Amino acid sequence: MATVTYVRTIKYVAEILGEDPELLQAIVSNDDNLTYGSIISVYNGEDESISALTDDGMEELEQMLSYARRSTQEWNDFLDSFVDDEELIARIKAKSPRLRCNPPLCGQN
């Protein structure tokens, strides 16, 4: 395993992926959702910390979200399984699920 020399905050990962930062934070708040070592806690005070992801963690999260967006039903099931905040789930479900579209299914070449 390569040595980790930098990480990206959840807020920055959300910007890069075009995702809601609260959604990403909810997913990574359970460190069982990504491979061990992909989520890093950065402490910046006695009781203050922020979550950050390694490159592998960001890639894993991106693939997880892409897989979940194969259909509206899968997206809703994913949200119900990975997010504990009912208000956040309702807010995210109210938005378009940004379903992943494979070229053969979209009519694209």
C-alpha positions in Angstrom: 0.0 0.0 0.0 1.3 3.4 -0.9 2.0 6.0 1.7 -0.8 8.6 2.0 0.7 12.1 1.6 -2.5 14.1 1.3 -6.2 13.9 1.8 -9.2 15.9 0.7 -11.9 17.2 3.0 -15.4 16.0 2.5 -16.4 19.5 1.5 -13.8 19.6 -1.2 -14.7 16.0 -2.4 -18.3 17.2 -2.6 -17.3 20.1 -4.8 -15.2 17.8 -7.1 -18.0 15.2 -7.4 -20.8 17.7 -7.6 -22.5 16.2 -4.5 -24.1 17.5 -1.4 -21.5 17.7 1.4 -24.1 16.7 4.0 -24.9 13.5 2.0 -21.2 12.6 1.8 -20.6 13.3 5.5 -23.6 11.1 6.3 -22.2 8.3 4.3 -18.6 8.5 5.7 -19.8 9.0 9.2 -20.1 5.2 9.4 -16.5 4.2 8.7 -17.7 0.7 7.7 -19.1 2.2 4.5 -15.7 2.6 2.9 -12.5 0.5 3.1 -10.5 0.8 6.2 -8.0 3.7 5.9 -9.9 5.6 3.2 -11.5 7.9 5.8 -9.2 10.1 7.8 -10.3 12.1 10.9 -8.4 15.4 11.1 -8.4 16.9 14.6 -8.2 20.7 14.7 -9.1 21.3 18.4 -9.9 19.4 21.6 -13.3 18.1 20.4 -13.2 19.3 16.8 -12.5 17.2 13.8 -13.3 17.0 10.1 -13.4 14.0 7.9 -11.2 13.7 4.9 -10.7 11.0 2.2 -7.7 9.5 0.6 -7.7 9.1 -3.2 -8.9 5.5 -2.8 -11.7 6.7 -0.5 -12.8 9.3 -3.0 -12.8 6.8 -5.9 -14.6 4.2 -3.8 -17.3 6.8 -2.8 -17.7 8.0 -6.4 -18.2 4.4 -7.6 -20.6 3.7 -4.7 -22.7 6.7 -5.7 -22.6 5.9 -9.4 -23.7 2.3 -8.7 -26.6 3.6 -6.5 -27.8 5.9 -9.3 -28.6 3.1 -11.8 -32.3 3.6 -11.1 -34.5 5.7 -8.9 -35.5 2.7 -6.8 -31.8 1.8 -6.2 -31.0 5.4 -5.4 -33.9 5.6 -2.8 -32.8 2.2 -1.3 -29.2 3.5 -1.1 -30.3 6.6 0.7 -32.5 4.7 3.1 -29.6 2.2 3.8 -26.6 4.6 4.1 -28.1 7.8 5.6 -29.6 8.0 9.1 -30.9 11.6 8.9 -34.6 11.5 7.7 -34.6 15.3 6.8 -31.5 14.9 4.7 -32.9 11.9 3.0 -36.1 13.8 2.2 -34.2 16.8 0.9 -31.9 14.6 -1.3 -34.9 12.5 -2.6 -36.7 15.8 -3.5 -33.9 16.6 -6.0 -33.5 14.7 -9.2 -31.5 11.5 -8.5 -29.0 12.2 -11.4 -29.3 8.6 -12.7 -26.3 7.1 -14.3 -26.9 6.5 -18.0 -25.0 3.9 -19.9 -24.6 4.8 -23.6 -26.4 1.7 -25.0 -29.4 2.5 -22.8 -29.4 6.3 -23.6 -29.3 5.9 -27.3 -25.7 7.3 -27.5 -22.8 5.7 -29.2 
